[in-house]
């Protein structure tokens, strides 16, 4: 089976790096955020969508300015303010050794996703890392997964998407891919099931069991 793993909120917990980089961008633009503001909802959606909501604007120039400032910090510091979820490496070993082929499928730009995967020593488990382009191409999860299926030459019927947010489930459903939601990330069971999750699991070790059902 081909297993597609989301990155943020599924393999790693990126909150500190993302939140600090968002706050840096907003402060630079004169839109400071209180230090106790909860930015967990920003983990998962395309960054463009998050800044549009945070800035309360549809001004493309302002949104792109925020993204550029964000990336200046994230690309040097923020991407390493991150940690692997407990038991993820062990689960990846088990799945790989069982004969599954693993891929990363993230809305995060590939250039950042690859550095994060290598930094945490996870590259050995994945055949490829698929992310978006810096210009926004494939930041929508449905587009990303369609591109992944085509470029890797794999069939939706032989593929499973594993992620923690509704974008993962919606994108996979639109491509005819089986969907598993993980509950250790940033999405709730209600969010995942309402978006099309066909199974939800609470711990990485439950992944193999979920595939066997």
Backbone bond lengths (Angstrom), bond angles and torsions (degrees), N, CA, C in turn:
res aa  C-N    CA-C-N  psi(-1)  N-CA   C-N-CA  omega(-1)  CA-C   N-CA-C  phi
1 X - - - 1.456 - - 1.535 109.95 -
2 X 1.326 116.25 143.94 1.467 121.60 175.27 1.521 108.89 -91.21
3 X 1.315 116.92 121.48 1.461 122.03 -176.26 1.524 109.84 -110.69
4 X 1.327 116.22 119.67 1.462 122.36 -179.08 1.516 109.11 -103.42
5 X 1.309 117.25 117.40 1.451 122.56 -177.99 1.520 111.54 -104.58
6 X 1.313 115.81 126.12 1.455 120.50 166.07 1.529 107.23 -63.45
7 X 1.323 117.38 159.95 1.473 120.86 -179.62 1.526 111.70 -99.23
8 X 1.332 116.78 -69.25 1.467 120.65 -176.63 1.525 111.17 -67.53
9 X 1.323 116.44 123.05 1.453 120.42 178.10 1.515 113.69 85.21
10 X 1.326 116.83 -2.20 1.465 120.87 179.60 1.518 110.87 -123.13
11 X 1.324 117.04 -54.12 1.462 120.93 175.41 1.522 111.17 -92.59
12 X 1.319 115.74 -41.63 1.466 119.94 -178.80 1.525 111.14 -131.94
13 X 1.334 114.16 158.69 1.465 121.70 175.53 1.529 108.08 -102.14
14 X 1.333 117.84 102.82 1.456 122.03 -172.00 1.527 114.57 -97.68
15 X 1.334 117.14 12.68 1.459 119.60 -165.94 1.531 113.58 -55.55
16 X 1.318 117.33 -49.11 1.468 119.53 -175.01 1.527 111.69 -58.22
17 X 1.314 116.66 -47.59 1.461 119.93 -177.72 1.513 113.29 -66.01
18 X 1.332 116.11 -41.82 1.464 119.98 -179.78 1.525 110.71 -69.37
19 X 1.326 116.80 -46.48 1.460 120.58 -177.65 1.529 111.60 -63.16
20 X 1.325 116.76 -44.83 1.462 119.99 -179.56 1.522 111.50 -65.81
21 X 1.326 116.87 -35.51 1.469 120.10 179.98 1.522 111.15 -73.14
22 X 1.321 117.27 -35.69 1.465 120.79 174.84 1.521 110.32 -63.80
23 X 1.335 115.81 -47.15 1.473 119.97 179.96 1.526 110.87 -62.02
24 X 1.324 117.20 -37.82 1.463 121.27 177.16 1.520 110.84 -61.09
25 X 1.325 116.23 -44.05 1.468 120.18 -179.44 1.522 111.13 -65.57
26 X 1.324 116.23 -45.08 1.466 119.49 -179.19 1.528 111.61 -65.14
27 X 1.332 116.67 -41.66 1.461 120.20 178.87 1.529 110.89 -63.08
28 X 1.325 116.64 -41.84 1.464 120.97 179.20 1.523 111.08 -61.07
29 X 1.331 115.98 -33.57 1.466 121.26 -179.83 1.531 112.33 -88.24
30 X 1.325 116.29 6.52 1.466 120.11 179.24 1.512 113.77 78.37
31 X 1.334 116.41 23.02 1.468 121.49 178.83 1.529 109.76 -123.82
32 X 1.330 117.35 64.17 1.466 119.58 -176.56 1.525 112.84 -61.83
33 X 1.328 115.02 148.20 1.458 122.40 177.64 1.515 108.12 -112.97
34 X 1.320 117.85 138.05 1.456 121.74 178.18 1.531 109.59 -59.46
35 X 1.315 117.35 142.65 1.463 120.69 -173.84 1.523 113.05 -63.43
36 X 1.321 117.02 -18.61 1.465 119.91 179.37 1.540 112.71 -95.50
37 X 1.320 117.11 2.60 1.458 120.00 179.37 1.531 110.54 -62.63
38 X 1.306 116.70 131.43 1.466 122.10 -178.66 1.528 109.39 -84.91
39 X 1.313 116.36 113.73 1.459 121.61 -179.10 1.532 112.11 -108.35
40 X 1.328 116.58 19.04 1.466 119.11 -178.60 1.522 112.43 -61.84
41 X 1.327 116.65 -28.59 1.465 119.35 179.93 1.528 112.06 -66.08
42 X 1.329 117.10 -14.89 1.460 121.04 179.44 1.528 112.62 -81.19
43 X 1.335 117.06 -9.43 1.458 120.30 179.32 1.520 108.89 -83.12
44 X 1.297 116.70 111.37 1.471 120.83 178.59 1.514 113.75 125.28
45 X 1.340 118.40 -57.60 1.469 119.30 -178.02 1.531 111.49 -67.15
46 X 1.328 117.66 158.46 1.464 119.83 173.57 1.527 110.22 -56.26
47 X 1.318 116.22 140.66 1.467 121.72 -176.64 1.522 111.88 -57.50
48 X 1.317 116.64 -35.37 1.465 120.93 179.31 1.527 111.03 -58.40
49 X 1.327 116.65 -42.79 1.465 120.97 179.97 1.523 111.32 -65.38
50 X 1.336 116.07 -40.65 1.460 120.21 -179.00 1.526 111.30 -64.58
51 X 1.332 117.02 -44.25 1.466 119.56 -179.66 1.531 111.41 -68.99
52 X 1.303 117.81 -33.24 1.462 119.89 176.71 1.531 110.09 -59.84
53 X 1.339 116.22 -41.20 1.472 120.49 179.05 1.524 111.17 -72.81
54 X 1.318 116.92 -43.55 1.463 120.40 -177.80 1.531 111.52 -65.20
55 X 1.316 116.10 -37.89 1.465 121.03 -179.08 1.527 112.55 -89.26
56 X 1.344 115.26 -7.85 1.467 121.43 -179.09 1.526 110.59 52.46
57 X 1.334 113.88 53.55 1.461 118.78 -176.39 1.520 110.93 -150.67
58 X 1.334 115.24 157.90 1.463 120.76 169.73 1.529 109.78 -117.49
59 X 1.353 114.90 16.28 1.461 121.57 177.81 1.532 108.99 -71.96
60 X 1.335 116.22 107.33 1.462 121.22 -175.83 1.529 112.00 -59.78
61 X 1.323 116.92 -37.67 1.460 120.06 -178.82 1.522 111.33 -65.13
62 X 1.333 116.90 -41.97 1.460 120.99 179.26 1.530 110.91 -67.37
63 X 1.322 116.08 -42.45 1.466 120.30 179.31 1.524 110.36 -62.99
64 X 1.324 117.38 -43.98 1.456 120.69 179.61 1.525 111.93 -66.59
65 X 1.340 116.43 -33.32 1.461 120.03 176.42 1.527 109.73 -64.13
66 X 1.327 116.40 -42.36 1.462 121.04 178.81 1.525 110.71 -63.06
67 X 1.328 116.26 -43.09 1.464 120.46 -180.00 1.528 110.40 -62.93
68 X 1.308 117.17 -41.88 1.470 121.12 -179.60 1.522 111.32 -62.91
69 X 1.320 116.16 -43.76 1.470 120.41 179.52 1.526 109.86 -66.75
70 X 1.312 116.29 -42.21 1.461 121.48 176.74 1.527 110.38 -55.67
71 X 1.317 116.27 -47.84 1.465 120.32 -175.34 1.522 112.74 -68.64
72 X 1.333 117.03 -26.61 1.462 119.70 177.24 1.520 110.02 -60.59
73 X 1.338 115.96 -41.87 1.460 119.52 179.18 1.523 111.83 -81.77
74 X 1.340 116.22 -45.07 1.460 119.97 -176.27 1.524 111.45 -61.94
75 X 1.323 116.89 -39.40 1.449 120.95 -175.63 1.515 114.64 -70.25
76 X 1.333 117.29 -16.62 1.464 120.50 -179.74 1.524 112.93 -111.90
77 X 1.324 116.30 -32.21 1.475 120.64 -174.95 1.526 112.24 -125.34
78 X 1.324 115.31 -50.31 1.460 120.61 -169.38 1.515 115.98 -61.17
79 X 1.327 117.30 -35.71 1.468 118.07 -175.94 1.514 112.66 -66.35
80 X 1.346 117.88 -18.81 1.457 120.57 178.04 1.535 112.84 -98.11
81 X 1.335 116.89 -4.61 1.469 120.87 173.29 1.531 106.16 -83.66
82 X 1.293 115.76 73.66 1.448 123.18 -161.18 1.520 107.69 -158.40
83 X 1.316 118.50 159.10 1.463 120.52 176.34 1.521 110.50 -151.65
84 X 1.323 115.81 147.36 1.454 121.28 177.69 1.524 108.99 -74.39
85 X 1.321 116.71 137.79 1.459 119.69 174.69 1.529 109.85 -66.02
86 X 1.316 115.00 145.95 1.459 122.25 -179.27 1.538 110.46 -55.87
87 X 1.314 115.65 134.84 1.466 125.21 174.53 1.536 114.73 73.95
88 X 1.328 117.54 4.22 1.463 119.30 177.24 1.536 111.91 -64.60
89 X 1.341 120.21 -49.31 1.466 118.90 -179.43 1.525 112.52 -57.20
90 X 1.323 116.52 -41.17 1.465 119.95 179.98 1.528 111.17 -64.09
91 X 1.326 116.24 -39.60 1.466 120.04 179.14 1.522 110.80 -66.19
92 X 1.332 117.21 -39.02 1.463 120.78 179.50 1.528 111.12 -65.50
93 X 1.319 116.89 -38.95 1.464 120.95 177.16 1.521 109.84 -61.22
94 X 1.324 116.08 -47.01 1.463 121.39 -178.76 1.528 110.94 -59.80
95 X 1.317 116.37 -45.23 1.462 120.84 -177.89 1.525 111.72 -68.18
96 X 1.311 116.13 -42.80 1.472 119.71 178.29 1.524 110.49 -62.88
97 X 1.331 116.20 -45.32 1.462 120.15 -177.95 1.524 112.27 -68.14
98 X 1.338 116.63 -20.27 1.466 120.52 177.36 1.530 111.42 -82.28
99 X 1.338 115.92 -2.24 1.461 120.02 175.82 1.514 115.65 100.23
100 X 1.331 117.53 2.39 1.463 119.74 177.93 1.531 110.18 -75.55
101 X 1.319 117.17 152.28 1.462 122.69 176.29 1.529 107.38 -105.80
102 X 1.322 116.27 123.61 1.457 121.59 -171.92 1.524 111.79 -105.92
103 X 1.337 114.87 139.50 1.456 122.48 175.74 1.531 109.13 -133.23
104 X 1.318 116.82 153.39 1.463 121.60 168.30 1.518 107.18 -97.30
105 X 1.341 116.44 132.42 1.467 122.07 178.41 1.524 107.66 -131.25
106 X 1.322 116.65 100.18 1.460 121.52 -172.96 1.519 111.71 -132.43
107 X 1.334 115.68 147.80 1.462 120.28 175.36 1.523 111.40 -75.40
108 X 1.322 117.23 -13.32 1.460 121.50 177.68 1.526 108.96 -65.59
109 X 1.327 118.75 144.41 1.462 119.88 176.94 1.527 112.00 -53.02
110 X 1.308 115.97 137.29 1.464 121.49 -177.73 1.523 111.73 -54.78
111 X 1.325 117.04 -38.48 1.463 121.15 -177.35 1.527 111.57 -60.00
112 X 1.331 117.25 -33.81 1.465 121.31 177.17 1.523 110.96 -82.91
113 X 1.327 116.03 -42.86 1.472 120.29 -177.66 1.526 111.09 -59.84
114 X 1.318 117.46 -42.73 1.463 120.85 -179.54 1.524 110.84 -63.46
115 X 1.321 117.48 -39.20 1.465 120.36 -179.92 1.525 110.98 -67.20
116 X 1.326 116.75 -38.68 1.460 120.57 179.16 1.529 110.52 -66.62
117 X 1.321 116.60 -45.96 1.466 121.24 179.91 1.528 110.54 -59.70
118 X 1.311 117.66 -44.79 1.459 120.95 -179.56 1.523 111.44 -70.10
119 X 1.336 117.22 -39.00 1.459 121.43 -179.54 1.523 111.20 -58.00
120 X 1.329 117.01 -38.17 1.455 121.04 -178.37 1.529 113.55 -94.62
121 X 1.326 116.36 9.20 1.455 120.11 175.27 1.513 114.77 70.25
122 X 1.328 116.95 25.99 1.464 120.70 -177.43 1.523 113.39 -95.79
123 X 1.320 116.84 -7.12 1.456 119.97 -175.86 1.516 113.91 -60.20
124 X 1.317 116.91 -29.13 1.469 121.26 -178.15 1.523 112.93 -64.04
125 X 1.339 117.55 -18.90 1.458 120.83 -175.69 1.533 113.15 -93.13
126 X 1.333 117.09 -16.78 1.462 120.61 -171.07 1.521 112.52 -112.36
127 X 1.327 115.15 137.22 1.462 120.09 176.42 1.520 110.26 -70.00
128 X 1.335 117.62 -37.11 1.467 120.93 -179.17 1.518 109.96 -159.75
129 X 1.326 114.80 157.24 1.466 122.21 175.01 1.519 107.70 -112.49
130 X 1.321 116.91 120.72 1.463 121.73 178.99 1.525 109.12 -113.93
131 X 1.324 115.76 121.96 1.454 121.25 177.49 1.517 110.11 -136.29
132 X 1.313 115.55 -166.95 1.461 120.54 179.95 1.525 110.39 -88.89
133 X 1.326 115.09 173.26 1.461 121.26 173.11 1.525 108.76 -95.26
134 X 1.313 116.92 158.82 1.462 120.56 -179.08 1.526 111.92 -62.74
135 X 1.327 117.43 -23.01 1.476 120.49 178.92 1.525 112.62 -84.00
136 X 1.331 117.13 2.00 1.464 121.00 177.17 1.521 114.41 100.76
137 X 1.322 117.88 -10.61 1.460 120.34 178.07 1.523 110.50 -58.87
138 X 1.328 116.23 131.47 1.465 124.69 179.73 1.533 114.15 67.23
139 X 1.336 117.41 19.80 1.465 118.82 173.91 1.525 110.91 -74.27
140 X 1.335 116.18 -23.79 1.463 119.92 172.70 1.525 107.51 -76.98
141 X 1.353 116.28 130.65 1.464 119.72 -172.26 1.530 112.49 -64.32
142 X 1.317 118.06 -33.72 1.462 120.23 178.01 1.519 110.69 -63.11
143 X 1.328 117.07 -44.14 1.465 121.10 178.33 1.530 110.73 -64.88
144 X 1.331 115.42 -42.75 1.464 120.00 -179.57 1.523 111.49 -59.82
145 X 1.331 116.34 -46.47 1.460 119.87 -177.54 1.524 111.84 -68.72
146 X 1.325 116.85 -36.46 1.470 119.98 176.07 1.531 109.96 -61.89
147 X 1.323 115.70 -42.58 1.468 120.86 178.32 1.524 110.67 -64.26
148 X 1.328 116.77 -42.73 1.464 121.01 -179.57 1.532 110.83 -61.82
149 X 1.331 116.03 -48.48 1.468 119.96 -179.48 1.527 111.46 -57.36
150 X 1.322 115.01 -43.66 1.470 119.70 -177.89 1.527 111.62 -69.81
151 X 1.327 116.50 -46.89 1.465 119.43 -174.96 1.526 112.11 -70.15
152 X 1.326 117.27 -31.47 1.464 120.20 179.30 1.530 112.20 -90.76
153 X 1.320 117.15 -10.52 1.447 120.81 178.63 1.514 113.86 66.28
154 X 1.331 116.29 40.65 1.464 120.00 -178.92 1.528 109.97 -114.80
155 X 1.323 115.55 153.22 1.462 121.48 -176.39 1.520 111.23 -92.41
156 X 1.338 117.69 140.26 1.469 120.82 177.65 1.527 112.72 -55.22
157 X 1.331 116.81 -36.21 1.464 120.95 -177.60 1.525 112.45 -67.68
158 X 1.330 116.92 -15.51 1.463 121.53 -179.62 1.525 111.09 -111.02
159 X 1.334 115.56 23.92 1.465 121.02 -171.83 1.520 111.31 -133.37
160 X 1.338 116.10 145.46 1.462 122.75 177.79 1.530 108.85 -131.05
161 X 1.332 116.50 132.86 1.462 122.12 174.53 1.513 109.40 -98.23
162 X 1.324 116.22 133.40 1.458 122.41 -179.56 1.518 108.03 -123.67
163 X 1.327 117.70 115.08 1.461 120.27 -177.05 1.511 112.45 -156.94
164 X 1.333 115.30 173.89 1.469 120.00 -173.35 1.521 114.45 -113.11
165 X 1.335 118.26 -2.94 1.459 119.55 -177.16 1.529 110.88 -128.22
166 X 1.325 114.33 165.99 1.464 120.37 -177.07 1.523 112.11 -62.85
167 X 1.322 117.10 -30.64 1.464 120.59 -179.87 1.524 110.83 -60.84
168 X 1.338 116.28 -36.09 1.462 120.42 177.95 1.521 110.88 -65.41
169 X 1.337 115.63 -43.32 1.461 120.46 -177.11 1.537 111.12 -70.74
170 X 1.320 116.19 -43.81 1.460 120.57 -179.34 1.530 110.68 -64.47
171 X 1.332 115.57 -44.21 1.462 119.72 179.86 1.511 112.31 -63.13
172 X 1.340 115.95 -41.10 1.464 119.81 179.63 1.523 111.31 -68.92
173 X 1.327 116.38 -41.61 1.468 120.00 -179.78 1.520 110.86 -61.46
174 X 1.308 117.57 -40.13 1.468 120.86 -178.77 1.524 111.67 -66.45
175 X 1.346 116.37 -18.55 1.464 120.57 179.00 1.524 112.87 -106.62
176 X 1.329 116.78 9.04 1.455 120.54 177.58 1.514 114.62 71.38
177 X 1.341 116.80 28.93 1.463 122.53 -177.29 1.533 110.12 -101.82
178 X 1.325 117.11 138.59 1.469 121.75 175.85 1.527 108.73 -63.22
179 X 1.341 116.41 145.86 1.461 120.43 -168.55 1.531 112.50 -127.56
180 X 1.335 115.90 126.71 1.460 122.04 176.18 1.521 108.70 -122.30
181 X 1.330 116.27 123.87 1.452 121.51 177.47 1.515 110.71 -95.59
182 X 1.327 116.30 139.20 1.462 120.83 177.32 1.524 109.15 -106.32
183 X 1.334 115.17 139.83 1.464 120.48 -172.61 1.520 113.64 -102.12
184 X 1.336 117.50 8.96 1.467 119.52 176.26 1.525 111.36 -95.25
185 X 1.326 117.65 -0.05 1.457 121.26 -178.47 1.514 112.63 -98.46
186 X 1.339 117.01 -133.15 1.462 121.49 -171.31 1.522 114.25 -110.56
187 X 1.303 118.06 -1.15 1.456 120.51 177.66 1.516 111.48 -104.66
188 X 1.315 116.83 149.98 1.460 121.69 177.90 1.531 110.19 -89.89
189 X 1.323 115.61 165.55 1.463 119.25 175.98 1.524 110.23 -59.79
190 X 1.336 116.70 -41.63 1.465 119.93 179.85 1.523 111.23 -59.79
191 X 1.335 116.43 -45.69 1.464 120.39 179.30 1.521 111.03 -60.73
192 X 1.312 116.26 -46.57 1.461 120.95 -176.10 1.524 111.83 -66.74
193 X 1.332 116.62 -46.51 1.465 119.63 -178.24 1.519 111.37 -67.65
194 X 1.340 116.81 -37.53 1.463 119.66 178.50 1.529 111.61 -66.46
195 X 1.330 116.23 -23.02 1.471 121.02 -178.48 1.519 112.82 -95.45
196 X 1.335 116.82 1.46 1.455 119.08 174.27 1.508 117.45 112.81
197 X 1.354 118.54 8.59 1.465 119.69 177.36 1.526 109.59 -60.92
198 X 1.316 115.91 133.27 1.467 120.80 179.65 1.515 112.21 -97.05
199 X 1.325 115.80 -8.34 1.460 122.69 173.51 1.519 107.02 -159.87
200 X 1.331 116.84 150.89 1.461 121.70 175.30 1.523 107.86 -131.61
201 X 1.320 116.30 139.32 1.459 120.39 -179.16 1.519 109.92 -129.39
202 X 1.342 115.17 152.95 1.462 121.25 -175.55 1.518 113.85 -101.71
203 X 1.339 117.17 -13.40 1.461 119.53 -175.03 1.519 109.79 -146.36
204 X 1.337 117.90 143.23 1.460 120.39 -178.80 1.526 114.40 -55.14
205 X 1.315 117.63 -32.77 1.464 119.37 -177.81 1.532 112.22 -66.62
206 X 1.336 116.29 -14.86 1.471 120.10 179.82 1.526 112.61 -83.44
207 X 1.319 117.71 -3.58 1.466 120.12 -177.43 1.524 112.27 -61.06
208 X 1.319 118.28 -47.67 1.464 120.32 -177.79 1.518 111.18 -60.99
209 X 1.326 116.92 -39.95 1.456 120.85 178.79 1.523 110.80 -64.33
210 X 1.330 116.22 -38.82 1.467 120.15 -179.42 1.528 110.50 -63.85
211 X 1.329 117.57 -35.19 1.465 120.86 -179.89 1.526 111.64 -71.84
212 X 1.327 115.49 -29.55 1.458 119.39 -176.09 1.524 112.86 -76.95
213 X 1.342 115.91 -12.87 1.472 118.11 -176.32 1.525 110.59 -76.18
